[in-house]
Each structure stands twice: as structure tokens, then as C-alpha cells.
Amino acid sequence: MKHLPLAAFALVLALVAPAHAEDAKKAHANAAAKHAEAKPPETKPAAKDKKTPAKPPAAEAAKPSEPVQLTNPAAPAEPPKPPSREEAIKRADAFFNASPVMTADFVQIGADGKRSEGKLHVQRAGRVRFEYAQPATMEVVADGAQVAVRDRKLNTQDLYFINQTPLKFLMKEKIDLEKDVTVQDVQTDDAGVTIFIEDKATFGGTSHLKLIFDPKTFKLKQWQVKDPQGYETLITLFNIDQTKTPDAALFKINK
């Protein structure tokens, strides 16, 4: 049996379809007439006194409800006000005087951009140790009277009086920034609360310090020292602990 070409197959469909449609139309008319003869007469429903309201169109029924407008929306919370100069200095003194001891991890960025890190130990009055991790070879130790700057690699040690160093804010038994140093300014920004200090009694001339505190807890986050020669050193503190008493041997200076 040969297959009809596609064009011929389409032509057959076009001729046969009207004939089938006419036959189906006649059959449907005969069936409708028979159904009409067998259907009982329709009874009209009793008239109602009131008309039933027409149902809303489907489109209106499916219409989403509009959002409810709040008449009195809550006002946004105001940011906390920055502390005044007096309040900032008072809270800084309170942090230093809260405990005579402190340990913390630190990261130091020197004037040359070199990064070093280590452990800070403080026990007032006057005992401080900066213990630098390798590969750094330096140590800074204060025993209550003097400060020793050591170089483990070169085996050298330089001694200074505590009052000649810009570390007074860590060393006195009771710290009062307004009396111990000159507070030049207090500023608050995203970095924290910064207290600007000038100290004219350091070795070699005047030093400038920035003490940066967390605005919420008022823990000391950073300090930056600018020495009389203009070199700047930044110290950042982590994991501050004001409960652990350091070993007294950490503050011994071998002379």
C-alpha cells in the first residue's frame, strides 16, 4: 500500500470533514427533538417578594484586599546621644580604675607599617609587660620604677623612667586623666569614643595619644601614640580580662 503524499493527505481531510460535520448536525437535531417530547412541562417558580441581590462579578470577588493604613506608625528609634566630654573622661577613668590588673591580646602597627602581635600584662601600680610573639624580638617591661626596652636578638636593653614614657594612663594606681595629662578633645564617631591627649613630660619632648573606647561597653579598644619625632604606633586590644592576676615574675627587669 502506497502512502499518500502529504499534500494529498491534507486534501482528503478537507473533503471528509464537512460531510462528517453535516451528519453529526442532523443526528444532534433528531436527538434534541426526542428529548423535547419526553420532557415534562416546566413549572414556573413562585414569585418572590424581594429580589435576591445579584452576586458580584467573579473579578470583583477575587479582588485582593487593600493594605490597612496605620494611623499612628511607630516612630523610628533615635540613635544614642554621644557622651559629653565630662562623661567620656569619667567613663574612661572608671574603666582603668575598675581593676588593678588586666591581660589582653594586642596587635601593633608600627610607624614603618610593620605588624606585630603579642600579650599585654598590667598590674598597677606601674607594672606592665608587652610580650611580643615571634618573629618579633622586642620586649617592653615596667617594674614600677623603670621601663626596659629589650631586644632579644641583639641582647640589648634600654632603661627609662616611667614618668618619661607615654604609658602613664596604664601605670598609676588611681588614674585621673584630667590631672595626669592634658585632655585636648573628645570625639565620637563610628570607630568609637576617642579621647585626645597631650603629654609634655615624655622623653624627648611632647607626645600625643588617642585613646579609643567602645561606645557601648567603654572598654579600651585602641590607642595610638605619636612620639616627639612624629612617629606613630597603633595598638589594638582583644580579649581583655580584668580578673586574672599576672605572675609577678613577668615584671622583673634584669639589670
Residue pairs with C-beta under 8 A, 6 or more apart in sequence:
4 12
55 61
80 215
82 188
82 193
82 215
83 91
83 186
83 188
83 193
84 186
85 183
85 186
88 186
88 188
88 193
88 195
88 213
89 177
89 178
89 183
89 186
89 195
91 213
91 218
92 177
92 195
92 211
92 213
92 218
92 220
93 175
93 176
93 177
94 218
95 213
95 218
95 219
95 220
96 169
96 170
96 175
96 220
97 174
97 175
98 242
99 242
99 243
100 123
100 124
100 125
100 173
101 122
101 123
101 124
101 242
101 243
101 244
101 245
101 246
102 120
102 121
102 122
102 240
102 241
102 242
103 119
103 120
103 121
103 122
103 240
103 241
103 244
103 246
104 119
104 120
104 237
104 238
104 239
104 240
104 241
105 117
105 118
105 119
105 120
105 237
105 238
105 239
106 117
106 118
106 119
106 120
106 130
106 235
106 236
106 237
106 238
107 115
107 116
107 117
107 235
107 236
107 238
108 115
108 116
108 117
108 118
108 132
108 233
108 234
108 235
108 236
109 115
109 233
109 234
109 236
110 116
110 233
111 231
111 232
111 233
116 132
116 133
116 136
116 138
117 132
117 133
117 136
118 130
118 131
118 132
118 133
118 136
119 130
119 131
119 133
120 128
120 129
120 130
120 131
120 237
121 127
121 128
121 129
121 131
121 246
121 250
121 251
122 128
122 170
122 246
123 245
123 246
123 248
123 251
124 170
124 171
124 172
124 173
125 144
125 171
125 172
125 173
126 142
126 143
126 144
126 145
126 162
126 171
126 172
126 173
127 142
127 143
127 144
127 171
127 246
127 251
128 140
128 141
128 142
128 147
128 167
128 170
128 171
128 251
129 139
129 140
129 141
129 142
129 246
129 250
129 251
130 138
130 139
130 140
130 141
131 139
131 250
132 138
132 139
137 151
137 152
137 153
137 154
138 149
138 150
138 151
138 152
139 148
139 149
139 150
139 152
140 147
140 148
140 149
140 150
141 147
141 148
141 150
141 250
141 251
141 252
141 253
142 148
142 162
142 165
142 167
142 171
142 251
143 251
143 252
143 253
144 162
144 251
145 161
145 162
146 159
146 160
146 161
146 162
146 253
147 159
147 160
147 161
147 162
147 164
147 165
147 167
148 157
148 158
148 159
148 253
149 157
149 158
149 160
150 156
150 157
151 157
157 253
157 254
159 253
159 255
160 203
162 168
162 171
163 201
164 201
164 202
164 203
165 202
165 203
166 199
166 202
166 207
166 209
166 225
166 227
168 180
168 181
168 199
169 175
169 177
169 180
169 181
169 197
169 209
169 211
169 223
172 180
177 183
177 195
177 197
181 197
181 198
181 199
181 209
182 197
182 198
182 199
182 200
183 195
183 196
183 197
184 196
184 197
184 198
185 195
185 196
186 193
186 194
186 195
186 196
187 193
187 194
187 196
188 194
188 215
191 212
192 212
192 213
192 214
192 215
192 221
192 222
193 212
193 213
193 214
193 215
193 218
194 210
194 211
194 212
194 213
195 210
195 211
195 213
196 208
196 209
196 210
197 208
197 209
197 210
197 211
198 206
198 207
198 208
198 209
199 206
199 207
199 208
199 209
200 206
202 227
202 228
203 228
204 227
204 228
204 229
205 228
206 228
207 225
207 226
207 227
207 228
208 225
208 226
209 223
209 224
209 225
209 226
210 222
210 223
210 224
211 220
211 222
211 223
212 220
212 221
212 222
212 223
212 224
213 219
213 220
213 221
214 221
219 237
219 240
220 237
220 240
221 236
221 237
222 234
222 235
222 236
222 237
223 234
223 235
224 232
224 233
224 234
224 235
225 232
225 233
225 235
226 232
227 233
